[in-house]
Amino acid sequence: MTQNRELGDIGTDLLFENDRIRIWQVKLAPGQDSDVHRHELDHVLVQIAGDRIAVVPEPDSQGPYREYMAADVMPGASIYVTRGGVETARNVGDQPYLEVIVELKD
């Protein structure tokens, strides 16, 4: 299964990119899933809006989240995450979810 899957972008919209960083916006309606994606770079995610979000890792994920996890959204929270995750983000809340992801290029 994992060998034949198609991976999508880590965000909904690419907002900015240069030789040092890449910035994505992630928008998910209640109940909506992101594309399955791989985090090739360490990154900082900044939660902007929403109430509950979950990460659904793939079996071959090498990131810090290797089991399903749902958490309350804390608008303004900034979370550093190391590379390697292969996952889907799922809005498990009742409100639209919005975050910004800043990828840190080596």
Secondary structure, DSSP 8 states (H G I E B T S, - for coil): -TTT-----SSSEEEEE-SSEEEEEEEE-TT-B---EE--S-EEEEEEE-SEEEEEE-TT--SS--S-EEEE--TT-EEEE-S--EEEEE--SSS-EEEEEEEE--
